[in-house]
Amino acid sequence: MALLLFAFQSYQEEFYKTFRKEMGKRFQIDVFFHHNNLTVFETIISNINGKYGMYVIAPIQNEKVESLLKSIEPKKLLLVDRYLDLGASYSYISQEFEEVIYTSLVRLLPEIKKYKKIILYFNEESDFSPISIKNAFQKFITEFDINGAIKNNYIIGSANKGNLYFALGDTILWQILRDAVRKKYKIGEDIGILSQNDNVSKEIVFGGITTISTDFNEMAKRAAQHLKSDGVTKVIMPSRLIKRASL
């Protein structure tokens, strides 16, 4: 079995560990990473196509990817994480982003208004983040007249009191938190933090980091269930807002 993921980030590691456990020892799972790079994705698919009985793939949302994936037999392919509709014969267990992010930001409006500005760090290549997150953020700040900005990368040392930072990738999240410690900012008061994709560390540090996340363990369990059955699976996983002390 081939498992093709974005990268070995914490939430993808959770998915893998649960998936590995649910599939059991009799299944061999070879793991590959495409890092949201189309060329790498194409190369991996070219190299593994026809060599495995099953393919579990986190796709890049790109038109070129659709034709590549359709070269794999529908019954042998399961798409996970990102949504891509290849037709009635293909299975997916995916998450939805735009509506989830928008409605979560609306629910957080009272907390967001505590801060002078909200900054989203969005980098489609390094965060592996879909454009729908950026669209949802822009819609929110426009409709509610919120002072907001979108930046590609975080500059070390640039955290400022009165700002709320929305970090999609964990690398930027930890950089902001480190700067906050150095500047003796109190998280949830001097600056706010919002993050995507929950994990155990975010439950604990600084009294907890507020996250918007799907349940990757449940996604992995459903993926394993699908592979042990003969049917077609089409599931959009729910996501939830987890409020903690960082706002």
HUZITA-V254383 format. One record per residue. OMEGA is omega in whole degrees, -180 to 180 (* if undefined). BURIAL is I if it has 16 or more other ideal C-beta (glycine too) atoms within 10 Angstrom, else O. D_FIRST is the distance of its C-alpha to the first C-alpha in Angstrom with 2 decimals. Layout:
BEGIN
omega=(OMEGA:OMEGA)
burial=(BURIAL:BURIAL)
d_first=(D_FIRST:D_FIRST)
END
This chain:
BEGIN
omega=(178:177:-177:-176:179:-179:-177:174:-172:-177:176:175:177:178:-177:-177:179:179:178:-179:-177:-179:178:-172:-175:178:173:-179:174:-173:178:179:-179:174:178:-179:-174:180:178:179:-180:-179:-180:-180:179:-177:-174:-176:179:-176:-177:178:179:179:174:-168:169:-170:166:-179:-176:-177:-179:-178:-178:-179:177:-177:179:174:177:179:-178:-177:180:-173:171:175:179:176:-177:-178:175:-177:-180:-180:-172:-174:-174:-178:176:170:-167:172:177:-173:-168:-178:-180:-179:-179:-178:177:178:177:178:-179:-175:179:179:-179:-178:175:-172:-178:-174:173:-177:174:173:-175:177:-172:-177:-175:-179:-175:-173:179:-178:-179:177:177:179:-180:180:179:178:-179:-176:178:-176:-177:176:-180:175:-176:179:176:-180:-179:-174:177:177:-178:178:-174:179:-178:178:178:180:172:-176:178:-176:178:180:-177:180:179:179:-177:176:179:-179:178:178:179:178:-179:-179:179:174:176:-180:-179:177:180:174:178:-180:173:-176:175:177:-176:170:-173:-177:-179:174:-167:-170:177:-180:178:178:178:-177:168:-169:166:180:-176:175:178:177:179:179:180:177:179:178:179:-177:179:179:-178:-173:174:-179:176:-174:168:-178:176:173:180:175:-180:-178:177:-168:-173:177:*)
burial=(I:I:I:I:I:I:O:O:I:O:I:I:O:I:I:I:O:I:I:I:O:I:I:O:O:O:O:O:O:O:O:I:I:I:O:I:O:O:O:O:I:O:O:I:I:O:O:I:O:O:O:I:O:I:I:I:I:I:I:I:O:O:O:O:I:O:O:I:I:O:O:I:O:O:O:I:I:I:I:I:I:I:I:I:O:I:O:O:O:I:I:I:I:I:I:O:I:I:O:I:I:I:O:I:I:O:O:I:O:O:I:I:O:O:I:O:O:I:I:I:I:I:I:I:O:I:I:I:I:I:O:I:I:I:O:I:I:O:O:I:I:O:O:O:O:I:O:I:O:I:O:O:O:I:O:O:O:O:I:O:O:O:I:I:I:I:I:I:I:I:O:I:I:O:I:I:I:O:I:I:O:O:O:O:I:O:I:I:O:I:I:I:I:I:I:I:I:I:I:O:O:I:O:O:I:I:O:I:I:I:I:I:I:I:I:I:I:O:I:I:I:I:I:I:O:I:I:O:O:O:O:O:I:O:I:O:I:O:I:O:I:I:O:I:O:I:I)
d_first=(0.00:3.82:6.63:9.93:13.06:16.77:17.69:17.75:20.71:21.81:20.57:17.06:17.17:18.26:15.41:12.85:15.00:15.44:11.87:11.09:14.24:13.77:10.50:12.37:12.33:11.01:7.32:6.08:4.93:6.23:8.70:10.98:14.32:16.52:19.64:20.78:21.75:21.56:21.89:19.06:16.86:18.00:17.44:13.81:13.08:15.32:13.64:9.98:11.08:10.94:8.80:5.39:5.87:4.90:5.96:7.77:10.70:14.09:16.30:19.58:22.35:23.73:24.84:23.27:19.79:20.27:20.77:17.76:15.45:17.42:16.45:13.07:13.73:14.60:13.05:9.50:10.19:11.15:13.45:14.43:17.57:19.54:20.89:20.58:21.84:20.43:22.33:22.58:19.52:16.99:15.88:16.37:17.13:19.36:22.55:25.94:28.02:31.41:33.01:31.62:32.95:36.22:36.99:36.14:38.54:41.16:40.86:41.35:44.39:46.97:45.10:44.47:48.20:49.06:47.99:49.65:46.50:42.76:40.55:36.97:34.96:32.64:30.82:28.16:26.68:26.78:26.21:23.52:25.88:26.42:29.96:30.52:31.17:33.90:35.32:35.55:37.32:39.77:40.55:41.26:43.59:45.40:46.00:47.14:48.97:47.07:47.59:44.10:42.45:39.08:38.40:35.63:35.90:37.78:40.64:41.09:44.28:44.61:44.14:47.36:48.99:48.97:45.60:42.48:39.24:36.05:33.20:29.73:28.28:28.72:30.24:33.14:33.50:34.13:36.45:38.55:38.73:39.80:42.50:43.64:44.17:46.07:48.26:48.75:47.59:46.93:43.58:44.28:47.89:48.44:45.07:42.33:38.57:35.89:32.18:28.91:25.89:27.11:26.35:28.34:30.46:31.69:32.98:35.14:36.50:39.90:40.06:36.82:35.45:35.45:32.05:30.54:27.02:24.42:22.83:19.40:19.00:19.73:17.37:14.49:15.87:16.14:12.58:11.59:14.46:13.46:10.11:12.43:14.99:15.84:17.75:17.81:17.86:20.15:21.04:23.00:22.90:26.41:27.54:30.61:33.34:33.87:37.44:38.37:41.23:40.28:42.11)
END
